[in-house]
């Protein structure tokens, strides 16, 4: 589905990658949820995906119907079900994800991230993932950025 660049985005970073074999089923479940997602009995123009086998992305084009508190609660309940089914943590906001030189994505807690920086295993040029992007345009243009140009820098 092609959504507007101003579409609202929620990103849930997993503490570990989904098994490669599970990703197609997770994508199917996400797509089904997005197609059925409603707000005050109005169909939301929504889409969902898994990126890098560890980021669950939900998007809503709110030009037709806003995602309400109740609809957001439904998405959280759905994601908690995915979390339980696949044995991951999607709600720890202190998980930091970065990409190493060979392209492998890693997720660590804040203390481990700070240690990696202090020991120069990661640096200003390390690519990090920003799960706080707010729109599809932000996702497309700023989800991956250098550590030195991200909010992550303040946390180490």
C-alpha positions as CSV (number, residue, x, y, z in Angstrom):
1,X,0.0,0.0,0.0
2,X,1.3,3.4,-0.9
3,X,0.8,5.8,2.0
4,X,1.3,9.5,2.3
5,X,4.7,10.7,3.5
6,X,2.9,12.4,6.4
7,X,1.5,9.0,7.5
8,X,1.9,8.4,11.2
9,X,4.5,5.7,12.2
10,X,5.1,3.5,15.2
11,X,8.2,1.4,15.4
12,X,8.6,-1.4,17.9
13,X,12.2,-2.6,18.2
14,X,12.7,-6.2,19.2
15,X,15.4,-7.0,21.7
16,X,16.5,-9.8,19.3
17,X,15.9,-10.7,15.7
18,X,12.9,-12.7,14.6
19,X,13.9,-16.1,13.2
20,X,14.2,-15.8,9.4
21,X,11.7,-18.6,9.0
22,X,9.1,-16.7,11.1
23,X,9.3,-13.4,9.2
24,X,6.9,-14.3,6.4
25,X,4.2,-15.4,8.9
26,X,4.8,-12.3,11.0
27,X,4.4,-10.1,7.9
28,X,1.2,-11.9,7.0
29,X,-0.2,-11.3,10.5
30,X,0.8,-7.7,10.4
31,X,-0.8,-7.2,7.0
32,X,-4.0,-8.8,8.2
33,X,-4.0,-6.6,11.3
34,X,-3.4,-3.5,9.2
35,X,-6.3,-4.4,6.8
36,X,-8.7,-4.9,9.8
37,X,-7.6,-2.0,11.9
38,X,-10.4,0.4,12.6
39,X,-10.9,3.6,14.7
40,X,-14.4,4.4,15.8
41,X,-15.8,2.0,13.3
42,X,-13.9,3.7,10.5
43,X,-11.4,1.7,8.5
44,X,-7.9,3.0,8.9
45,X,-5.7,3.3,5.8
46,X,-2.8,1.4,7.4
47,X,0.2,-0.7,6.5
48,X,2.7,-2.8,8.5
49,X,6.0,-4.5,7.9
50,X,9.0,-6.1,9.6
51,X,12.4,-4.4,8.8
52,X,15.8,-6.0,9.4
53,X,14.0,-9.0,11.0
54,X,13.6,-7.0,14.2
55,X,11.6,-3.8,13.7
56,X,7.8,-4.0,13.6
57,X,6.5,-0.9,11.7
58,X,2.8,0.2,11.8
59,X,1.7,3.2,9.6
60,X,-1.6,5.0,9.4
61,X,-2.5,7.7,6.8
62,X,-4.6,9.9,9.1
63,X,-5.9,12.0,6.3
64,X,-9.1,9.8,6.2
65,X,-9.4,8.6,9.8
66,X,-7.2,9.3,12.8
67,X,-5.8,6.5,15.0
68,X,-7.7,6.9,18.2
69,X,-6.7,5.9,21.7
70,X,-8.8,2.7,21.4
71,X,-7.3,1.8,18.0
72,X,-3.8,2.4,19.4
73,X,-4.7,0.1,22.3
74,X,-5.8,-2.6,19.8
75,X,-2.4,-2.3,18.1
76,X,-0.6,-2.6,21.5
77,X,-2.7,-5.7,22.4
78,X,-1.9,-7.2,18.9
79,X,1.8,-6.5,19.4
80,X,1.8,-8.0,22.9
81,X,0.4,-11.2,21.3
82,X,3.2,-11.2,18.7
83,X,5.7,-10.6,21.4
84,X,4.5,-13.6,23.4
85,X,4.2,-15.9,20.4
86,X,7.7,-15.2,19.1
87,X,9.5,-14.8,22.5
88,X,10.8,-11.2,21.9
89,X,10.5,-7.9,23.8
90,X,8.9,-5.2,21.6
91,X,8.3,-2.7,24.4
92,X,11.7,-2.1,25.9
93,X,12.4,1.5,24.8
94,X,15.9,1.3,26.1
95,X,17.1,-1.1,23.4
96,X,19.6,0.5,21.1
97,X,20.0,-1.1,17.6
98,X,23.0,-0.5,15.4
99,X,24.6,-2.0,12.3
100,X,28.2,-3.2,12.3
101,X,30.6,-2.8,9.4
102,X,29.5,-6.1,7.8
103,X,25.8,-5.0,7.8
104,X,24.7,-7.2,10.7
105,X,22.1,-5.5,13.0
106,X,22.6,-5.8,16.8
107,X,20.3,-4.7,19.6
108,X,21.7,-4.0,23.1
109,X,20.6,-2.3,26.3
110,X,21.8,1.2,27.1
111,X,24.6,0.2,29.3
112,X,26.0,-2.2,26.7
113,X,25.7,0.5,24.0
114,X,27.6,2.9,26.2
115,X,30.3,0.3,26.8
116,X,30.6,-0.4,23.1
117,X,31.2,3.3,22.5
118,X,33.6,3.7,25.4
119,X,35.7,0.7,24.1
120,X,35.5,2.1,20.5
121,X,33.7,-0.9,19.1
122,X,31.2,1.6,17.8
123,X,31.8,5.2,17.0
124,X,30.3,8.4,15.5
125,X,30.0,6.8,12.1
126,X,28.3,3.6,13.3
127,X,24.8,3.4,11.8
128,X,22.0,3.4,14.3
129,X,18.2,2.9,14.0
130,X,15.9,5.6,15.2
131,X,12.6,4.0,16.4
132,X,11.3,7.4,17.3
133,X,10.6,8.6,13.8
134,X,7.1,10.0,13.6
135,X,6.1,9.9,9.9
136,X,6.6,7.7,6.8
137,X,8.9,10.5,5.4
138,X,11.0,10.3,8.5
139,X,11.1,6.5,8.3
140,X,12.2,6.7,4.6
141,X,14.8,9.4,5.2
142,X,16.0,9.2,8.8
143,X,15.4,5.7,10.3
144,X,19.1,4.8,9.8
145,X,21.6,7.5,10.6
146,X,25.1,7.9,11.9
147,X,25.5,7.7,15.7
148,X,27.1,11.2,15.7
149,X,24.0,12.6,14.1
150,X,21.3,10.9,16.2
151,X,19.8,11.3,19.6
152,X,21.6,8.1,20.7
153,X,24.7,10.2,21.2
154,X,23.1,11.9,24.2
155,X,22.6,8.5,25.8
156,X,26.2,7.4,26.0
